[in-house]
Amino acid sequence: MHVSDVNWFEAAQLILSALAVPFLARLGDTIGHRNVLLLATALTAAGSWAIAFAPSFSTFLVGYALQGAYVVWLPLEIAIVHRRAAETGRQALLTRRAAAVLVGALEAAVIAAALTSGALVGTIPLTVVLAIPAIVVTLCLIVVWFGIENRPGTSTQRFDAVGLGLMTVVLGLVMAGLVVLRVLGPASPAPWILLVFGLASVVPFARYERRLDEPLVDVRLLTRTSQWPVQLTAFLIGMSVLGAQIPLSTFARTDPSEAGYGLGASAGFVSILIGVYVIFLAVGALLFPVSTRLLGERGALIAGALVVAIGYALWLPFHDSTLQALVNMAVVGCGTGTLLPALPAAAAAAAPPNRTGFATGMTNATKTIGGAIASAVFAIALAATGSIADPSSGHAPLSGYLTVWSVCAAAALAAAVALLALPRRSPNP
């Protein structure tokens, strides 16, 4: 399998997440955030068990896609905290702190998983290794059921099924265009026609959503100055957080004696590389309340985006040794760790009480859409010919990796510029 093909597993999960997150987040405002968190955890557990015992490629693909429901966990958890903190008089401050702890705990679990999987792969059957996360997610289902108070939703309007259908058309056409572009290459008119139709379908979708009092996607809310820079940043950062991880892993595994570049790393070292990245993600997340107190909410967000841009820019000249890779990933991780809790917390603080689930969920939805698009584009960049019709080898060209890092750096820099439009708020409201 060509390394560019691996990206399509990720793209399939990301596009399902992009469709599911707005639906589940809005449903949380309607039937209660805890109930939807329970549903999303059950779907993730089902996908995890399907992967562990998949008898075929199609079963594995379905299970991998179902796991995408986990993307709504963090925004729902932050919405739950935000609502509970409403009576304390320090709602925004407590939400930021809780978001930092949640992301820190998440990254600590990722560190443990990365290091453990690297040690276990090759020593015990793969089915057993894959069953471990399925067991853990199943235990989480029990914790959510018994450990989180069930509160009714704050929105009483019926669900916007038409909006969900229109959004599916938009994302389906865009992603279909990217897939066809990957298969047929940029010389074919078919992918460009699909992409144009996909982008054009945004107009009727937005017009329809604007007419509703309780839309699936609250366009009026998203166009506010307190929201659109946050959501755009989530989209741009999603390109690196979700779209660039497989390219980084395949670059590290590439043997320099065969391809002329790469680190020739083992699976164990790739786990260490991921572990370093996630450690600094946790550091950035836990320092988020401190950076907010020093720089303000807007300043902390801008600083985080700039650090991510610097980290990916470092990959362009410095990618020849494991030390350089570790330093680059540490810088990227620190900046990304600041943004992961900051974005949903900022969205919740600027949303009305009956839209907190939607606002926090949209940060993950836009992040997921950015990751899905980037994953597809990066697959094209990593294909030796730009098409799977004539793959020349199992190695991607170095220029493909340089493209990935350049896009990630430029996206993070663009996010920092967009965040300049965010209104200033007191560090301790």
Steps between C-alpha positions, in 0.01 A plus 500: 500500500632845406542732799256747347224236513517487879360854512166381366429299816537823694300698244208254528489541878538876485217554253265287712604703803437822309144387432434353844639773725256783410211254523609359836600838645167657405318192628678555833336842534165330437502174699787567741876496457548196723260289292678584177839437663368156590390440140832616355694277742286200404567562129873532565500177701315319219755625247791396723366145540436479124864591431632246750315209340453624142477201262532716188620833370146638479430413865824665606411811300153522656644455849768761436234744382277434803788588728469854365215558745764561769562845351190634675615389848707808587247766388219319682709474816585870482131583442411296811760685709396839358137439595585378850723802561224747406398557863852556635561850363828378345357306208759591234796459734388160629421384148852589382657319794282194451577499126873506577466208743286302256749542215789429734336176612427413137860548398627305802288208382637539147855492637428179688334347194780599261778369720309183593402417142859543384613252765218249441502487120684187398493345846131407527236428232377808316137417583583523870673836448198635312261367765662712773354834383165329443498386864599847624229677299242251627604582856457870415144422399432374851666806656288740293181307581548502877739792556347797316180668611225493240362849438233581241588691187455876474354503149145381433471538121487205261815376336606646163504186284495696174807694609681174572412377152625818335823492701552138393467608137755780545761284671427200279559693178818664629649175627393313185681764299816449704478121462454525122784751484718246680401218261486678164751776563471879459480478119152348513203745507280264708645583845489872436134480398417315824693754708327794333157347559595424860609855571200643315263289713619691808286796390156331514604318817592827676185675376277219626671491841463878539123473466463260795466591866670174605734402214749215500773753419427841648642715222408825677693395811801384299528832317540696824844650558523305826452169316627495142871554583480211749325270252734594214800435725360158588468422128855612423658327799307184417707476182810427708347336809301245300636512148877492551544220751519211253747686273722564802488132596576377148786750467652372824470136383653567156847347455744773384722240328213421262317831461780749565311654792320390815606383845486123451322477834356184650142472624635546853672827416191630319315437827766703683467781242124502549555486876721812494244683288217407735701585813540854369134503401422434865749768610340756270151405619587520870671837448195638319346661814838658579549635147144636503564679828820655360393574142121498512284253312569648157872533565528138615322379186722707271815385678395136469437533125836673445686225689334235279605696189860520624506129582393391152725758334793339685432175313592662168874546570533258793381146421819296469541360853293360783603789728370754250173307469457488877563875537260582217224283647553647846447853366193396299360312797535793739312737271233247410450412865414862575241514223318172568336613826500870409280474191194324649530706819501824298206380290297409811572834667368689196187287446149537650404236763289295257784486246803395707492142374471620141776762534749265666406220263557721197862557602553127467283476188695771319826350627392164365397644163839670473670174587293303249578740216868518596524121526369464145722778364804358678428159350524661157821680596655175624411302188802485270292586193197666659289198402476141621472391138879484473673483838871461434604379844396468859678826588358847463722775356670732747326791329169353622611518863633853449156591364329352807719696742467822300121476492485433875727795578308735269165387644613566858634842402169582330321395820710744703406781260129407518509505879598867494132569423388332823367753756714549808354358820619521855740215594289424808134567419 
